Amino acid sequence: PRPTYSPEITVLYGLAANAGKRSVLLDVSPAEAAGRAAFEALVARVDVVVYNGTSDALERLGITPAELHRMNPNVVLSRFDAYGGPNEGKGERADHISYDDNLQAALG
């Protein structure tokens, strides 16, 4: 079965995992100028951008390492990957995104 990419699941997980933290939910797709401008302003001020997703998803959003470095030459892109591992694209779940609870359940 394919994983669910529901915004509601993302928000509910985020409420539990990020309680007490400041956060923002932005549509950073190239077609959304306001969200993209806010994202670029944030990237210009941070040290690290953390992402849980596939490389293909980053490319579709236009968030490549080169583009991030254009926004902030010192920024580091840190990608967490539950199933892809060092041989990205090789395993049966390499294109599935996940987080800790899903990974623990999958591993038993």
C-alpha positions in Angstrom: 0.0 0.0 0.0 1.1 3.6 -0.7 1.6 5.9 2.3 -0.9 8.7 3.0 0.3 12.2 2.4 -2.5 14.0 4.1 -2.0 17.6 5.4 -4.2 16.7 8.4 -1.8 13.9 9.4 1.2 16.2 9.0 -0.5 18.9 11.2 -1.6 16.4 13.9 1.8 14.8 14.1 3.4 18.3 14.2 1.2 19.4 17.1 2.4 16.4 19.1 6.1 16.5 18.1 6.6 20.2 18.1 4.7 21.3 21.2 6.1 24.5 22.6 8.1 25.3 19.5 7.5 28.2 17.1 6.5 27.1 13.6 4.8 28.1 10.4 3.1 26.1 7.7 3.8 27.5 4.2 2.9 26.5 0.7 6.4 26.8 -0.9 5.4 25.6 -4.4 6.7 27.9 -7.2 3.1 29.0 -8.0 2.5 30.4 -4.5 4.4 33.6 -4.5 3.6 34.7 -0.9 4.5 31.4 0.7 7.7 31.2 -1.4 8.7 34.7 -0.5 8.2 33.9 3.2 10.2 30.7 2.9 13.1 32.5 1.2 13.1 35.2 3.9 13.3 32.4 6.6 16.1 30.5 4.7 18.1 33.8 4.6 18.1 33.9 8.4 18.7 30.2 9.4 21.7 27.9 9.7 19.9 24.6 8.8 16.9 23.6 6.7 15.5 20.2 7.9 13.4 18.1 5.4 11.7 14.8 5.6 10.8 13.8 2.1 12.1 12.5 -1.2 14.7 14.2 -3.5 12.0 14.3 -6.2 9.7 16.3 -4.0 12.4 18.8 -3.3 13.1 19.2 -7.0 9.4 19.7 -7.8 9.3 22.5 -5.3 12.5 24.0 -6.7 14.3 23.5 -3.3 17.6 22.2 -4.5 20.9 22.7 -2.6 21.9 25.2 -5.2 18.7 27.2 -4.8 19.0 27.1 -1.0 22.6 28.4 -1.3 21.4 31.2 -3.5 19.1 32.2 -0.7 21.8 31.8 2.0 25.3 30.7 1.1 25.9 29.2 4.5 22.8 27.2 4.9 22.9 23.4 5.4 20.2 21.1 4.0 19.6 18.2 6.4 17.3 15.4 5.0 15.9 12.7 7.2 15.0 9.6 5.3 13.2 6.7 7.0 13.5 4.0 4.3 15.8 5.2 1.5 19.1 5.1 3.3 22.5 5.5 1.7 21.4 3.6 -1.4 18.4 5.9 -2.1 16.0 4.5 -4.7 17.1 0.8 -4.1 14.7 -0.5 -1.5 11.0 -1.4 -1.9 10.0 1.6 0.3 12.7 4.0 -0.9 10.1 6.5 -2.2 8.0 6.4 1.1 8.3 9.3 3.5 8.0 8.5 7.2 8.8 9.5 10.7 10.0 7.8 13.8 6.6 6.2 14.9 6.0 4.7 11.4 9.6 3.4 11.2 9.4 1.7 14.6 6.0 0.1 13.7 7.5 -1.2 10.5 10.4 -2.7 12.2 8.3 -4.3 15.0 
